[in-house]
Amino acid sequence: MNLERYGAPHVALLFMPVIGNSVRTAADVGMYAQTLLLSLTAHGFAGIPQTVLGFYPHTIRQALSIPDDMKLLFGISFGYADPNAPGLQIDVGRARLEESAVLHH
């Protein structure tokens, strides 16, 4: 289902230019993606990041006439969530803050 966008009708493909070692640019794209996902949720939509799409950059760039110097990081498929989807029936819980972050005072 991953390669079929989990049935979502739309996909946003996140590309980036290569600038230096690309670490800062990739971080910026990641922050943009998180904001996009939060915005989708705030407006009643659902989105799912799909890093698997980054394994097919040549095919996607060719289909969309995107220059080779633009690197595909991943896609975000989005639309209305299916409340009966198996993935939405799983509650994985959350780790306590102390388990996932180190706070310095």
N, CA, C and O atoms as a DFTB+ gen file, in Angstrom:
420 C
 N C O
     1  1       0.819      -1.198       0.000
     2  2       0.000       0.000       0.000
     3  2       0.861       1.259       0.000
     4  3       0.420       2.327      -0.425
     5  1       2.084       1.119       0.479
     6  2       2.974       2.275       0.547
     7  2       3.160       2.899      -0.835
     8  3       3.065       4.117      -0.987
     9  1       3.424       2.065      -1.840
    10  2       3.643       2.589      -3.184
    11  2       2.347       3.020      -3.865
    12  3       2.380       3.615      -4.943
    13  1       1.218       2.725      -3.248
    14  2      -0.075       3.187      -3.758
    15  2      -0.601       4.341      -2.912
    16  3      -1.792       4.650      -2.944
    17  1       0.279       4.966      -2.166
    18  2      -0.019       6.143      -1.344
    19  2      -1.088       5.861      -0.293
    20  3      -1.782       6.781       0.140
    21  1      -1.230       4.621       0.117
    22  2      -2.238       4.228       1.104
    23  2      -3.632       4.681       0.689
    24  3      -4.494       4.920       1.535
    25  1      -3.844       4.795      -0.609
    26  2      -5.143       5.198      -1.133
    27  2      -5.403       6.690      -1.086
    28  3      -6.494       7.129      -1.450
    29  1      -4.449       7.473      -0.656
    30  2      -4.634       8.919      -0.577
    31  2      -4.714       9.507      -1.991
    32  3      -3.996       9.061      -2.886
    33  1      -5.575      10.495      -2.193
    34  2      -5.736      11.060      -3.536
    35  2      -4.649      12.057      -3.937
    36  3      -4.534      12.413      -5.109
    37  1      -3.849      12.509      -2.960
    38  2      -2.855      13.550      -3.248
    39  2      -1.504      13.185      -2.655
    40  3      -1.418      12.448      -1.673
    41  1      -0.465      13.708      -3.261
    42  2       0.875      13.541      -2.698
    43  2       1.660      14.828      -2.933
    44  3       1.620      15.413      -4.015
    45  1       2.370      15.248      -1.899
    46  2       3.314      16.369      -2.014
    47  2       4.703      15.747      -2.030
    48  3       5.054      14.987      -1.128
    49  1       5.485      16.060      -3.038
    50  2       6.842      15.535      -3.146
    51  2       7.800      16.623      -2.695
    52  3       7.757      17.740      -3.211
    53  1       8.663      16.310      -1.740
    54  2       9.565      17.306      -1.178
    55  2      10.973      17.126      -1.743
    56  3      11.675      16.165      -1.431
    57  1      11.353      18.068      -2.569
    58  2      12.668      18.103      -3.192
    59  2      13.507      19.174      -2.504
    60  3      12.973      20.056      -1.831
    61  1      14.798      19.092      -2.676
    62  2      15.687      20.132      -2.148
    63  2      16.872      20.313      -3.079
    64  3      17.310      19.368      -3.735
    65  1      17.386      21.536      -3.131
    66  2      18.618      21.756      -3.897
    67  2      19.809      21.295      -3.067
    68  3      19.743      21.263      -1.838
    69  1      20.884      20.942      -3.734
    70  2      22.107      20.572      -3.028
    71  2      22.879      21.847      -2.734
    72  3      23.341      22.534      -3.645
    73  1      23.012      22.152      -1.456
    74  2      23.757      23.336      -1.007
    75  2      24.736      22.866       0.055
    76  3      24.319      22.394       1.112
    77  1      26.024      22.987      -0.206
    78  2      27.024      22.513       0.739
    79  2      26.850      21.026       0.988
    80  3      26.730      20.239       0.049
    81  1      26.835      20.640       2.283
    82  2      26.646      19.219       2.602
    83  2      25.172      18.856       2.732
    84  3      24.847      17.712       3.049
    85  1      24.284      19.801       2.497
    86  2      22.831      19.609       2.449
    87  2      22.169      19.343       3.797
    88  3      20.949      19.182       3.850
    89  1      22.930      19.291       4.881
    90  2      22.344      18.989       6.184
    91  2      21.342      20.064       6.593
    92  3      20.227      19.738       7.001
    93  1      21.711      21.318       6.492
    94  2      20.791      22.399       6.888
    95  2      19.570      22.450       5.974
    96  3      18.454      22.687       6.436
    97  1      19.778      22.231       4.692
    98  2      18.657      22.254       3.751
    99  2      17.691      21.111       4.055
   100  3      16.476      21.306       4.041
   101  1      18.220      19.929       4.327
   102  2      17.367      18.783       4.666
   103  2      16.596      19.060       5.958
   104  3      15.427      18.692       6.072
   105  1      17.241      19.701       6.924
   106  2      16.558      20.052       8.172
   107  2      15.417      21.026       7.902
   108  3      14.337      20.892       8.478
   109  1      15.648      22.002       7.032
   110  2      14.588      22.955       6.674
   111  2      13.409      22.248       6.026
   112  3      12.257      22.551       6.334
   113  1      13.688      21.313       5.134
   114  2      12.612      20.563       4.474
   115  2      11.861      19.730       5.516
   116  3      10.636      19.623       5.453
   117  1      12.572      19.149       6.456
   118  2      11.927      18.380       7.518
   119  2      10.999      19.238       8.362
   120  3       9.901      18.809       8.715
   121  1      11.441      20.456       8.688
   122  2      10.587      21.360       9.463
   123  2       9.364      21.771       8.651
   124  3       8.260      21.872       9.186
   125  1       9.565      22.004       7.370
   126  2       8.432      22.332       6.497
   127  2       7.438      21.168       6.474
   128  3       6.229      21.378       6.562
   129  1       7.952      19.945       6.355
   130  2       7.087      18.764       6.293
   131  2       6.274      18.619       7.574
   132  3       5.082      18.315       7.525
   133  1       6.914      18.836       8.717
   134  2       6.193      18.727       9.984
   135  2       5.085      19.781      10.059
   136  3       3.977      19.486      10.506
   137  1       5.377      20.987       9.629
   138  2       4.371      22.047       9.633
   139  2       3.229      21.703       8.684
   140  3       2.065      21.929       9.012
   141  1       3.548      21.161       7.512
   142  2       2.514      20.750       6.562
   143  2       1.614      19.682       7.172
   144  3       0.391      19.765       7.054
   145  1       2.201      18.683       7.822
   146  2       1.411      17.622       8.445
   147  2       0.507      18.167       9.554
   148  3      -0.651      17.761       9.663
   149  1       1.022      19.071      10.367
   150  2       0.209      19.684      11.424
   151  2      -0.913      20.525      10.832
   152  3      -2.029      20.527      11.351
   153  1      -0.626      21.231       9.761
   154  2      -1.642      22.047       9.100
   155  2      -2.733      21.175       8.492
   156  3      -3.915      21.505       8.589
   157  1      -2.353      20.078       7.874
   158  2      -3.346      19.146       7.325
   159  2      -4.290      18.682       8.438
   160  3      -5.509      18.694       8.269
   161  1      -3.723      18.278       9.567
   162  2      -4.530      17.814      10.692
   163  2      -5.457      18.913      11.193
   164  3      -6.628      18.659      11.475
   165  1      -4.939      20.132      11.305
   166  2      -5.751      21.258      11.785
   167  2      -6.923      21.562      10.862
   168  3      -7.927      22.125      11.298
   169  1      -6.801      21.197       9.601
   170  2      -7.859      21.457       8.629
   171  2      -8.704      20.214       8.316
   172  3      -9.448      20.200       7.335
   173  1      -8.589      19.175       9.148
   174  2      -9.440      18.002       9.002
   175  2      -8.953      16.945       8.028
   176  3      -9.708      16.044       7.664
   177  1      -7.707      17.043       7.604
   178  2      -7.139      16.063       6.685
   179  2      -6.138      15.186       7.433
   180  3      -5.796      15.457       8.584
   181  1      -5.683      14.154       6.777
   182  2      -4.653      13.285       7.332
   183  2      -3.520      13.181       6.323
   184  3      -3.748      13.229       5.114
   185  1      -2.308      13.040       6.822
   186  2      -1.154      12.896       5.943
   187  2      -0.206      11.852       6.494
   188  3      -0.162      11.600       7.698
   189  1       0.550      11.253       5.594
   190  2       1.532      10.255       6.005
   191  2       2.824      10.462       5.224
   192  3       2.814      10.428       3.993
   193  1       3.940      10.676       5.927
   194  2       5.231      10.793       5.235
   195  2       5.602       9.454       4.606
   196  3       5.369       8.398       5.195
   197  1       6.172       9.503       3.422
   198  2       6.551       8.276       2.718
   199  2       7.984       8.386       2.217
   200  3       8.241       8.875       1.116
   201  1       8.896       7.928       3.034
   202  2      10.303       7.994       2.645
   203  2      10.634       7.025       1.513
   204  3      11.634       7.202       0.816
   205  1       9.793       5.995       1.326
   206  2      10.047       5.033       0.249
   207  2      10.090       5.730      -1.110
   208  3      10.788       5.270      -2.013
   209  1       9.363       6.820      -1.267
   210  2       9.364       7.523      -2.552
   211  2      10.748       8.068      -2.890
   212  3      11.080       8.251      -4.061
   213  1      11.551       8.326      -1.861
   214  2      12.920       8.792      -2.079
   215  2      13.813       7.765      -2.745
   216  3      14.912       8.097      -3.190
   217  1      13.356       6.513      -2.822
   218  2      14.120       5.466      -3.502
   219  2      13.897       5.482      -5.014
   220  3      14.543       4.735      -5.748
   221  1      12.986       6.333      -5.474
   222  2      12.657       6.390      -6.902
   223  2      12.827       7.800      -7.470
   224  3      11.966       8.275      -8.211
   225  1      13.927       8.470      -7.128
   226  2      14.070       9.867      -7.558
   227  2      14.151      10.027      -9.071
   228  3      13.577      10.966      -9.623
   229  1      14.853       9.129      -9.743
   230  2      15.019       9.272     -11.196
   231  2      13.676       9.130     -11.918
   232  3      13.370       9.901     -12.827
   233  1      12.889       8.154     -11.512
   234  2      11.581       7.936     -12.135
   235  2      10.670       9.141     -11.916
   236  3      10.017       9.610     -12.848
   237  1      10.629       9.634     -10.695
   238  2       9.749      10.763     -10.365
   239  2      10.229      12.041     -11.045
   240  3       9.424      12.790     -11.599
   241  1      11.547      12.295     -11.005
   242  2      12.069      13.504     -11.674
   243  2      11.770      13.460     -13.159
   244  3      11.385      14.474     -13.741
   245  1      11.938      12.304     -13.784
   246  2      11.682      12.166     -15.221
   247  2      10.199      12.399     -15.530
   248  3       9.870      13.110     -16.479
   249  1       9.308      11.805     -14.737
   250  2       7.864      11.938     -14.984
   251  2       7.394      13.381     -14.826
   252  3       6.458      13.810     -15.502
   253  1       8.044      14.133     -13.931
   254  2       7.613      15.506     -13.645
   255  2       8.531      16.571     -14.244
   256  3       8.328      17.764     -14.019
   257  1       9.528      16.148     -14.998
   258  2      10.504      17.071     -15.599
   259  2      11.179      17.948     -14.544
   260  3      11.290      19.163     -14.709
   261  1      11.622      17.322     -13.471
   262  2      12.347      18.012     -12.398
   263  2      13.837      17.885     -12.696
   264  3      14.304      16.793     -13.020
   265  1      14.593      18.980     -12.594
   266  2      16.032      18.912     -12.882
   267  2      16.777      17.942     -11.957
   268  3      16.387      17.729     -10.809
   269  1      17.851      17.367     -12.484
   270  2      18.650      16.398     -11.730
   271  2      19.289      16.984     -10.484
   272  3      19.618      16.240      -9.560
   273  1      19.474      18.300     -10.434
   274  2      20.126      18.882      -9.263
   275  2      19.166      19.059      -8.085
   276  3      19.581      19.494      -7.010
   277  1      17.902      18.730      -8.275
   278  2      16.935      18.757      -7.177
   279  2      16.807      17.342      -6.631
   280  3      16.469      16.418      -7.371
   281  1      17.069      17.171      -5.367
   282  2      17.079      15.847      -4.739
   283  2      15.741      15.590      -4.062
   284  3      15.262      16.416      -3.284
   285  1      15.143      14.447      -4.358
   286  2      13.886      14.046      -3.744
   287  2      14.178      13.423      -2.384
   288  3      14.888      12.422      -2.288
   289  1      13.624      14.023      -1.339
   290  2      13.799      13.445      -0.006
   291  2      12.713      12.432       0.312
   292  3      13.007      11.301       0.699
   293  1      11.448      12.837       0.149
   294  2      10.330      11.956       0.447
   295  2       9.044      12.609      -0.032
   296  3       9.058      13.720      -0.562
   297  1       7.950      11.919       0.157
   298  2       6.648      12.463      -0.188
   299  2       5.742      12.445       1.023
   300  3       6.017      11.764       2.011
   301  1       4.660      13.200       0.939
   302  2       3.615      13.168       1.957
   303  2       2.303      12.943       1.225
   304  3       1.843      13.819       0.492
   305  1       1.699      11.780       1.416
   306  2       0.400      11.497       0.827
   307  2      -0.656      12.015       1.785
   308  3      -0.510      11.914       3.003
   309  1      -1.735      12.579       1.218
   310  2      -2.733      13.171       2.104
   311  2      -4.125      13.164       1.495
   312  3      -4.299      13.051       0.282
   313  1      -5.090      13.286       2.359
   314  2      -6.504      13.307       2.009
   315  2      -7.303      13.120       3.284
   316  3      -6.803      13.405       4.373
   317  1      -8.529      12.649       3.169
   318  2      -9.330      12.343       4.352
   319  2      -8.960      10.955       4.845
   320  3      -8.783      10.033       4.050
   321  1      -8.842      10.809       6.164
   322  2      -8.495       9.511       6.743
   323  2      -9.685       8.565       6.660
   324  3     -10.837       8.984       6.776
   325  1      -9.391       7.290       6.458
   326  2     -10.408       6.242       6.519
   327  2     -10.424       5.747       7.965
   328  3      -9.476       5.093       8.400
   329  1     -11.491       6.049       8.720
   330  2     -11.501       5.665      10.142
   331  2     -11.425       4.157      10.367
   332  3     -11.132       3.716      11.479
   333  1     -11.683       3.361       9.332
   334  2     -11.623       1.912       9.457
   335  2     -10.295       1.313       9.008
   336  3     -10.130       0.093       9.027
   337  1      -9.355       2.150       8.606
   338  2      -8.055       1.650       8.148
   339  2      -7.351       0.910       9.290
   340  3      -7.346       1.388      10.424
   341  1      -6.761      -0.247       9.001
   342  2      -6.100      -1.034      10.057
   343  2      -5.050      -0.243      10.835
   344  3      -4.923      -0.404      12.049
   345  1      -4.305       0.602      10.146
   346  2      -3.266       1.373      10.820
   347  2      -3.793       2.345      11.860
   348  3      -3.083       2.703      12.799
   349  1      -5.036       2.772      11.694
   350  2      -5.628       3.694      12.656
   351  2      -6.209       2.979      13.871
   352  3      -6.674       3.630      14.806
   353  1      -6.188       1.665      13.866
   354  2      -6.717       0.897      14.999
   355  2      -5.633       0.585      16.024
   356  3      -5.920      -0.003      17.067
   357  1      -4.398       0.973      15.741
   358  2      -3.270       0.661      16.619
   359  2      -2.969       1.863      17.505
   360  3      -2.842       2.986      17.017
   361  1      -2.857       1.623      18.800
   362  2      -2.467       2.671      19.748
   363  2      -1.110       2.282      20.318
   364  3      -1.017       1.406      21.177
   365  1      -0.069       2.933      19.840
   366  2       1.279       2.587      20.288
   367  2       1.679       3.334      21.550
   368  3       2.731       3.058      22.127
   369  1       0.844       4.281      21.987
   370  2       1.165       5.038      23.191
   371  2       2.297       6.017      22.943
   372  3       2.744       6.209      21.813
   373  1       2.738       6.616      24.004
   374  2       3.844       7.575      23.913
   375  2       4.871       7.284      24.990
   376  3       4.540       6.863      26.099
   377  1       6.113       7.516      24.638
   378  2       7.179       7.385      25.629
   379  2       7.130       8.611      26.538
   380  3       6.762       9.702      26.104
   381  1       7.501       8.423      27.783
   382  2       7.600       9.566      28.703
   383  2       8.708      10.486      28.203
   384  3       9.648      10.026      27.554
   385  1       8.608      11.755      28.492
   386  2       9.587      12.742      28.050
   387  2      11.000      12.339      28.466
   388  3      11.943      12.490      27.690
   389  1      11.144      11.837      29.666
   390  2      12.471      11.453      30.183
   391  2      13.098      10.312      29.388
   392  3      14.316      10.130      29.408
   393  1      12.268       9.549      28.692
   394  2      12.771       8.432      27.895
   395  2      13.257       8.849      26.514
   396  3      13.985       8.103      25.859
   397  1      12.861      10.027      26.072
   398  2      13.195      10.425      24.710
   399  2      13.964      11.733      24.597
   400  3      14.325      12.146      23.495
   401  1      14.219      12.394      25.735
   402  2      14.929      13.671      25.691
   403  2      15.770      13.833      26.950
   404  3      15.435      13.316      28.016
   405  1      16.856      14.556      26.800
   406  2      17.685      14.908      27.943
   407  2      17.539      16.402      28.143
   408  3      17.860      17.191      27.255
   409  1      17.052      16.786      29.315
   410  2      16.845      18.197      29.623
   411  2      18.009      18.711      30.472
   412  3      18.381      18.091      31.468
   413  1      18.569      19.825      30.077
   414  2      19.658      20.456      30.821
   415  2      19.141      21.737      31.432
   416  3      18.488      22.531      30.754
   417  1      19.422      21.946      32.698
   418  2      18.936      23.153      33.389
   419  2      20.066      24.130      33.568
   420  3      19.867      25.209      34.126
